[in-house]
Amino acid sequence: MPTTLKRNAILVFGLVIAFQWAFMFMKHDAALRDVIPFGDDPYDAIGSFAVLLGVLIALLSLVRAFRPYRIRPTSTQRLYLVRTQIAVLLAVLITLVADGVAMARHLSYWTHAASRDALVAVLGGTAVLTLALLAVARSPREPETTSVNLSGRAVTVGFAFVFVLGAYPERLIGNLIGHLVTVLIGAVLLFVPMRILLTLLVPLREDGEVLTPIGAVRQGGRWAWGLATLAGILIGGLLVAAEMSEGSGTTPLQQLALVALVYICLTTGGTLIAYACLREPLGLWQRSSGHEPWSRRAVKSDVARLIRR
């Protein structure tokens, strides 16, 4: 991969770590945790899924940037790498917009707080860094045909996201079922706009965007969906272990089992929503007639070329 893409992969990974620190700092700092208006769902769900899946996508970016290639990476592979990096940046930006919507809906939470300046500084600094890195990450793209309606479509997606989140009935989290549904809606509000914006910001070349045949999706998708499910279960288990390590006292076994089940189900559901939205834009485990990354047909093609040489 070109040096610029490797550099961007490192910068993106560094940003997602900084974003994770800022997210946890605002939730646990004594001066901020009681004044942030986005500590409840669906805003908190958007940030939580952005942190969890953002780290995984950033790791995928590092693998794609630094893994050895048998032959020179194709333009499509390079664009998939750019999309992977921008997906992380979009996760951060969408979270910041969601936080802004929550702050606009609950001005009294933070406008008169002593820690107001610290809150604005953390959010503003994160936004500036992310936007700057977004401009850098888009710069090494291959020349491709872009839509003249790019700005209009992006603005439309942004307005729709803000409208839905701004009108969302927050009272639904007052009961258990409504709260669980709200968490999953938060995942939808994060990953659906991310999918749309990815294809708008980084469209593939006309000769590189390949539609996956239905039969191929069925053959290669079974184990991929299973792997995504397993990843969600593992993430949920790790979150349960982290919560247990921070807790104090003895928790009844039945209550602990219920909490563990809720965590695992929610993280698995969010992971599957993320995979459903991002598997095609990021080229995850697709088998098609084109030369796409991570497809077994692409690897066989590379091996055949080497043998012929």
ABEGO torsion letter per residue (X at the ends): XBAAAAAAAAAAAAAAAAAAAAAAAAAABAAAAAABAAABOAAAAAAAAAAAAAAAAAAAAAAAAABBBABBBBAAAAAAAAAAAAAAAAAAAAAAAAAAAAAAABAAAAAABAAAAAAAAAAAAAAAAAAAAAAAAAAABBBBBBBAAAAAAAAAAAAAAAAAAAABBAAAAABAAAAAAAAAAAAAAAAAAAAAAAAAABBBBAAABBBBBAAAAAAAAAAAAAAAAAAAAAAAAAAAAAAAAABBEBBBAAAAAAAAAAAAAAAAAAAAAAAAAAAAAAGBGBBBABBBBGBAAAAAAAAAAAAAX
